[in-house]
Amino acid sequence: MNSNQHLFGKFEFQFDAVFYIDDLGSNYMTYLKSKHQDEPLLFLISAKEFRIEPDRISAQMINKTYIHDGAEREVNLSGATKATIVKKLEQLETSYDYALLKTIFDEAFVIVYLELMSDSFHRYLHSKTFIDFIKYKDSNYLNKIGRIPSEMAISGLNRSEPKRTGWRYLRNKLSCLWFDKICTFKFTSSMKA
């Protein structure tokens, strides 16, 4: 038994870590593939790469692969969200607007991000895949992917408030996690519960 394994139960693991800790991201992808649910994470990765270098062809490809009804790797989005994306793609056909192009998948990204964070990531943390992966990691590694709640409070995150997990609460708490905290996101009326 790892000498740091007793700390495991005290950690709050951060979903963002799957994007910047390669072996954790690979392990999470392995878990999602084993459950035949890797489409949402693949979409997030594609959308993140798209936002760095947006172009119309890539936008159409992401739409065809993940958004469009009956897409090969369709992600779970409301009809209203899909319609918004299609409308924006149509606008881009008539006039080029870099700001519109760059943010075309923002709403879908947030919805899929929150869905993964609140559902499959939580199940992953309790899975044999994750337990086997993490049991031999040292405390330095654990500190990269999570924190002890008291450290979170010290670092400015108030964890003393009651734990809330409703969609509206999570949407409001999610501020600029999207792409290295470089954007602001206003929730549209289509996202209201």
Buried (B, 14 or more C-beta within 10 A) or exposed (E): EBEBBEBBEEBBBBBEBBBEBEEBBEBBBBBBEEEEBBBBBBBBBBBBEBBEEBEEEBBBEBBEBBBBEEBEBBBEBEEEBBEBBBEBBEBBEEEEEEEBBBBBBBBBBBBBBBBBBBEBBBEBBEBEBBEEBBEEBEEEBBEBBBBBBEBBBEEEEEBEEEEEEEEEEBBEEBEEBBBEEEBEBEEEEEBEE
